[in-house]
Amino acid sequence: MTAILDPDPPAATAARACSSPRVLHVVGSLQGGGAERWVAELVPRLQARGVPSEIATVYDPNLSAAELRELGVPVHHRAKRRGFDPLHFLWLRGTIARSAPTIVHTHQWAGKYIGGGAAVLARTPVLVHTEHSPNPLLPGEGLLVQLLWRRTDAVVTFTRANADLIRAREPVRRFEIIRNGLPIPPLPTRDERAAARRTLAVSADTVVFAVVASLQARKNPALALEALARMRDDRAQPVRLEYFGDGPLRGELAARAAALGVADRVRFRGFRSDVRDLLRGVDVFLTVARHEIAPISIVEGMAVGLPVIGTPHPGTLEMVEHEATGLVVDWDAGKLADGMRRARDDAAWRAACGARGRERVERDYDIEKVADQHVALYQRLASSRASRYGA
């Protein structure tokens, strides 16, 4: 396979599009976690704002043909073998060269290295990376980071705390703080809430707690089970714990629920593309991870008017105002159970926290505002690049 390189020098490409930069996003997939959904929702809004936009996925985009058409932007994909696939890398470099974007914007680990490396070889004028949830560097990753950041024009992250974390481990030259965001739906109606609860098969008087996360160790999903077990003798008000997400710990968690005697009050729903609809039937959102930066799932819960009870990871501390939009509790099953009991027993408190959380989402996490900020960033970077080349 022969990769087609951009025949224009970077200066010509930047000059051609500095007033309306062309952007190609490189992401792992388009269906799954918060980062994938965020890209799928952001890119069409960039297109609608006059920024020609395309997407290249490193893995299967996991959208049907109808969903890809509905997305309304070109999506490039080629099957990738496990590990480093030289043919896939050459394909991506050629795709970027043929698309000739002013900016390549990468996401996630695969986008950062595979997409970033391909963009550099394709001589893309501007390179941007969004760090959605930085994890500790893997062995040998430090050298790749050193090389990549020399060519990266801006790193986008959601909070200043996240920027400080990245800066402590990587030589990033420039950060742009742009909050996470999603489309703000209308608050659920009574009929929509009732429909969601019918799907969940819960009675009208059951208080439903939800965890939306992949079932892996760093998400700490067992903590919610342990807290629920502390409530097992409190039968006056029925409760249900719903897990939305899948992962390697699912079997272990199911066994643990049985051992704790709470299996009848726990449901493992797996990955659900309709999770935002199902959250309409939930009463309280739980986030129990050991470390999160700005999980979109918290915003999803707040957007439908749910109070949030969370452990003090950076995401909770950034998004949840203690006693106003929910509770921040320690990584302790007893303390989490105390917070869950309070939420279970006080419907008025749940409603007040949920209403204030919804106000926060409307003010700070509207994806329309996020899209405007990205357009401004792209125009500024493209103009700066053109100026450096005398365009």
SULWO-V299609 format. One record per run of one state. SS is the DSSP state (H for helix, E for strand, C for the rest). FROM is the first residue (numbers start at 1). TO is the last residue. If there is no record, write none. Layout:
# SULWO-V299609
ss: [SS:SS]
from: [FROM:FROM]
to: [TO:TO]
This chain:
# SULWO-V299609
ss: [C:H:C:E:C:H:C:E:C:H:C:E:C:H:C:E:H:C:E:C:H:C:E:C:H:C:E:C:E:C:H:C:E:C:H:C:H:C:E:C:H:C:H:E:C:E:C:H:C:E:C:H:C:E:C:H:C:E:C:E:C:H:C:H:C:E:H:C]
from: [1:10:18:23:28:34:49:53:58:65:72:74:78:86:100:103:108:122:126:131:141:150:154:158:160:170:175:178:182:183:190:201:207:213:217:220:222:231:239:246:250:261:263:266:269:270:271:275:282:284:288:296:304:307:312:314:320:322:323:326:330:333:346:347:365:366:367:389]
to: [9:17:22:27:33:48:52:57:64:71:73:77:85:99:102:107:121:125:130:140:149:153:157:159:169:174:177:181:182:189:200:206:212:216:219:221:230:238:245:249:260:262:265:268:269:270:274:281:283:287:295:303:306:311:313:319:321:322:325:329:332:345:346:364:365:366:388:391]
